Amino acid sequence: MAEGTLSPVEERARASVERAPLVAPGRTRGWISDYVSSIVEAKTPRWWWVAISITGTLLLVLIACTTYLVATGVGVWGNNHPVGWAWDITNFVFWIGIGHAGTLISAILFLTRQKWRTSINRAAEAMTLFAVICAAIYPTMHVGRVWMSWFLIPVPNANGIWQNFRSPLMWDAFAVLTYFLVSVLFWYTGLIPDLATLRDRATTKVRKFFYGILALGWRGGNRQWRHYEMAYLLLAGLSTPLVLSVHSVVSFDFAASVIPGWHTTIFPPYFVAGAIFGGFAMVLTILIPARAVYRPLGDLITVSHIDKMCKVLLFTGSIVGYAYLMEMFMAWYSGNPFERATFWYRATGPYWWAYALMILCNVAVPQLLWFRFFRTHVIWVFVIAMFANVGMWFERFVIVATSLTRDFLPSSWGMFHPTWVDIAMFAGTFGLFGTLFLLFIRFLPMICMFEVKAVLPSANPDSGGKL
Amino acid sequence: MSLRPDQKFDYRHVGYGFLAACALSALAFFGLLIGAILDVRQFAFSYLFAFVFFFTISLGALFWVIVHHAVDAEWSVVMRRQLENSACLFSALAVLFIPLVFVAPDLWAWMDPANAGNPVLQEKAAYLNRPFFWGRTLVYFAVFIGSAYLLRAYSVAQDASGSVRCTIYNRRVAFASIVPLALCVTFAAVDWLMSLDWHWFSTIWGVYLFAGAALSSLCVLVLVVTALRSVGYFKGLITEEHYHILGKLLLAFTIFWAYIGFSQYMLIWYANIPEETSYFILRNTGSWNVLSILLVVGHFVVPFLLLLPSLGKRRPGFLCGVAGWILAMHLLDVYLMVLPELHRTGFRPSILDLLAVLAIGSTLVAVFLKALGDSALYPIRDPRLQQSIDLQN
């Protein structure tokens, strides 16, 4: 068919296979540096002070509760017999899961050459670090005698204690510590060229000194870039297995047991998919308001970026739905009366509302994302992401609470009721998370400037401006 | 629109290959028939083993075509037609499934009336009963054949019309196929393989079969594309850049297979519950254990070490060697799913194992060769073809 005689339907089809630009047209390299740096360089806006006073207050609540807990004992939580693990492990898994999206965006999408990651990876990775910090609080407090939590690390000690390498909680300590260390290194390595930009733009001596120290003498020479790219590639390679391993090990905490509802073979990939789902929901939860406050960021984190993240949300949410289905089906198919009873109890027992909420938030609501309308209207995306945040917390609560409240022995059956310390500490971790994130926005460039510049059409003149 | 010689497969390249495949298929089926008369149980298990092996290859190919459209991929356009050709083998596979219908009670012991009184089986009777089982099998094939057929049909239609609408239609078919495909793969894995021992269960089983399928179909793609290149096709179209990506995907799915296999094994071993460990006790005893260890080393350690350095991934010859090796290991993987259920005391090879692979394999090769010449070797008017050819990574 000649070009001039295209039907309107065909023209629409052609238009719809055109790739959306990664950076809004007209935005130049200079503009990117100026705008992203200006967020850090400008006078602290009033909304920031309001926000940090709220999150800071919550952080103080966390500190106060933790002090109270350490001084009094774990009994201040609602944990009881039979529910020895309750909100503490629920919150631990909730927070650690959130981190996974950051690592996926920064490492896996880097290795698979997904150029749309460039404008979101910095903030997502920062979120990873902050979420892991929030997560680490819970198992540390749950050991009871916090001052002995270093016993988890296999170092020679005077008490002749040797760690139980067969315990999944021990593997957790290794997995989470490794994850945190590698993530910090990866994040910091990626920051160096942008820190140098801030140093070079600095107008005050303090700033120049502060960013100068952090930039580690970066000059942007050819040799430095070569070393940088190799280091970044290697760290991405090291981070990639961590996306799988950390949450797989977390799932072993449950699945390596013989508790009905916990012990099932699909747990590792199911937990990983759930973590990525919850993590992407949190990335959207923080980036959408950031885009609203700093409006020109919408030219870097475009609707097309949000659309892509929504697709990941839909995909991982559906995997989680698949896992729910397989758990239910196999519980029935196994013919094991305990498995069957546990799942029947989950869906119809006193925690039925938590189970129903979990299905609604994680499986049903994200199905709206099949429609382009919901993926491209930011308000809707935000609402759906909030559902996913809530749903992922309830998923962990359902797993922990329903299996523990009904023991093999009916005489040990019980219920779990959170105390005010449970609730205040959970709210407090949001304070910690929010405070760290606000500090990050204020002092570090939240968009990876040099990587975004590399995906501008002008950076690839040989391809005729195409990417 | 007539195709240029470099776009259309010329049967002279295979000589009498098509006839040879047909003849081999006839001979092997004749041998299988005699085998079935002599030892029907051995035939049933050998045939299921061979069937599942080839089924997973088509399944993986269908999965990759769906992924291609669903994520609007660019790099894989130039080799997509070969995946479509592999996925279209499902109609042949549906016909090749028919012998299993006749030997079903010898294969799936739960169908045997002698076992009907078993209390565990009675608990599962709502799922494991003949009408539902055959009904499900029909649904699986309907979904696989329907999806593969539509995806290839629109793609071939685009060769003639050049209409971008075909791309949009295929995208819709791909979206609509994702959920049915996932469910069909899972329940097919439960029905055909897990129910060989109706006591045993594992929630990850469907994912495990899928992991092997996605990996082995990539291996077949590497081999097919390289074979076509060796007789002069895809000149300047499929470059070492494409091989590099294929190599990376082979590495990723080698690891994914190992991850899923490890998750299943480790959790069952660690919890040590008798109704779950039976599967692995059987496979970790005596001569079966030797093959199980070979599977771990051959299906994961060896390809992992070979594929990790970037050097080999850009060399077609090297990648073909690795792909062939992984395929052999996938054959072993499926063998270890099926045959231990028959020979519970240890590994006992049978000529029927080989004949079944030859019979189904040569039939599918003949059907594939037919499909190869039916249309262009690659989607010649796909809107993303040029970007796919210009791939850099």
Interface residues (C-beta under 8 A of the other chain):
Chain A: M1 V9 E10 A13 R14 S16 V17 L111 R113 P241 L244 S248 F252 A255 A256 S257 V258 H263 T264 T265 I266 F267 P268 P269 K311 S318 Y322 A323 M326 E327 M330 Y333 S334 G335 N336 W370 S463 K466
Chain B: V71 D72 V120 E123 K124 Y127 S161 G162 S163 V164 R165 T167 I168 F175 I178 V179 A182 T186 V190 F201 S202 T203 I204 W205 G206 V207 K248 I255 Y259 I260 S263 Q264 M266 L267 I268 Y270 A271 I273 E275 P383 R384 Q387 D390 N393
